[in-house]
Amino acid sequence: MAQAMPTLLIGKGKNDISIMPRMANRHGLIAGATGTGKTVSLRVLAENFSGIGVPVFMADVKGDLSGLPLPGGENPKVVERVQKLGFKDFKFEGYPVVFWDVFAGQGHPVRTTISEMGPLLLSRILSLNEVQSGVLSIVFKIADDNGLLLLDLKDLKAMAQFVGDNADQFKTQYGNISAASVGAIQRNLLTLEEQGGDKFFGEPALNLQDFMQTDKAGKGTINILTADRLMQSPRLYATFLLWMLSELFEQLPEVGDPQKPNLIFFFDEAHLLFDDAPKALVDKIEQVVRLIRSKGVGVYFVTQNPLDLPETVLGQLGNRVQHALRAFTPRDQKSVKAAAETFRANPKLNVVKAITELEVGEALVSVLDEKGSPTIVERAFICPPHSRLSPLTADERGQSIRGSVLYGHYEKMVDRESAYEKLKAKAEQMQAAPQQEIQKRREPKSQTEQILGAAVKSAAHAIGSQLGRQIIRGVLGSVLGGGRRR
């Protein structure tokens, strides 16, 4: 008979409060004002999941999670919490960690391709309006129809310029292409490049299977994205994490109701995902959150107030840790009351009052029981972390990165032939050819061939071949009904 999976102790109040591993992929929430203990709760949950062999992804937005690889015990407040909660055999220990960094300075480089990101999420990153987003979709469509790979920013810049220069020829097949919209796309691409987008887009692209590893002892790898610099571009940060979620949804197989999750994904500063997001995008996010559970992925949102999240998303978060909220103004008081109403009531606890009185490291907690129903909310102290609270030094982090089995793979950037190189070669060919030869080529050929020539035509015919299969559309593709082309 299979041994029962241990529950994950996260807090102690009048009773021990634990998350059941087979209910952990039904998502969760960690909320509370700044300085109330959210980061420690995130750390404790991550340690618990790693301890039962579940890989974890988290973004380190403040730079205070890097100590997870090393055993703790250096912080007197943690030692005091161990004693206060009466732990007899508490063991300080480290966990397997892999560091990632979009800017490649404090972790393995994280990249995706322009094609994988797709027009929907890229429009969000570039802050495009509806008309401009439509033009960007046309740019992608023309590239796809003609076998032109969009891998990095120079590919997309070259493609946008090409489409803008030949807008009249494309109008019949693809619709009007506004010069102003193309200009807006080009300007925003320059801004994105200045923010480090040239490092983010390219190859080798991130293989999400590299997140889902365990060490020799069976502990799940904790993947930490260094995000303090990335957070200076909040929309890029939020859209990048959303892209990861959508890719996980599309790539992972259905697993039904596993005994434990395949991956836990912590989405810190979750309000950024929904700030000024169009309804269509919010609807797709809600769908991904609802459906990704069947892939064995648990999504845990971390934010200041639960009301930062849409009701359609909040209603799916079964495991909740609510730290203190402040109630200085009538608006604050209204928020506190609304947050209290998201819990299953406890007749012995005034939840509205408790939310404003919680100490640092104390929280209101409700988890899912064996039937998948929320337990009544209880007041509890969050368990102390086992790993080191203080961040790694630069030398310690460097040693961890160099010791990773992934070291050397993502560090070597690849720049293969794609849209930029093909368009550049074609432009040079056209300039070198005699004028009469150009005219001769144009007259008998179709619209697409007039513009792109035979070389690109042959690439277009490769759709469905190895080249064509590399033009893929991630970006919530399955939810949108398009799927991925391989």
Number of C-alpha atoms within 10 A of each C-alpha: 3 4 5 7 12 11 14 19 16 21 27 20 16 10 10 13 23 19 23 21 20 18 24 28 29 25 26 26 25 27 31 22 15 14 11 21 21 27 20 18 27 22 19 22 23 25 28 22 25 24 19 19 22 24 27 27 21 22 25 21 19 12 16 17 24 23 21 26 21 21 17 21 18 13 11 9 11 18 16 12 17 20 13 10 15 11 12 8 7 13 14 16 16 17 21 24 25 26 22 22 21 24 21 17 11 17 23 25 25 22 25 22 23 25 25 23 26 21 23 18 21 23 21 19 20 21 16 19 12 11 12 21 22 19 25 25 17 20 22 22 15 18 22 19 16 21 25 30 28 30 27 24 22 20 22 24 19 19 22 23 17 16 22 20 12 13 18 12 14 18 11 10 10 14 13 14 22 14 15 11 19 24 15 17 24 18 14 17 22 16 13 18 16 10 17 14 19 17 19 24 24 25 21 19 18 17 13 13 10 11 18 19 20 19 14 7 9 14 20 28 27 28 22 22 25 27 22 16 16 22 18 12 15 17 20 23 22 23 19 22 19 20 20 19 23 23 22 21 26 20 15 16 12 13 13 10 15 16 15 21 26 21 27 27 23 24 23 24 19 22 19 20 24 17 14 10 13 11 10 8 16 18 14 15 21 16 16 21 22 18 15 23 24 20 22 27 26 25 25 26 24 24 23 21 22 25 16 18 18 14 12 15 18 18 12 16 24 23 24 25 26 30 33 27 24 15 16 9 9 9 9 13 16 13 19 24 15 15 19 21 12 15 20 15 15 12 9 8 13 11 23 18 13 18 24 16 15 19 14 14 21 25 32 25 27 24 24 23 16 12 7 13 13 17 19 17 24 25 24 22 25 28 23 25 30 23 24 23 21 16 16 19 11 10 9 14 19 15 11 18 20 13 11 14 9 13 16 11 11 20 15 11 14 11 12 11 13 16 24 21 17 19 19 12 13 18 12 11 13 14 11 10 10 11 11 9 10 15 11 11 14 15 10 10 13 10 15 17 16 16 18 16 18 15 13 20 17 12 18 19 14 15 20 14 12 10 16 21 14 20 25 21 23 28 27 29 20 17 16 10 8 12 15 19 14 14
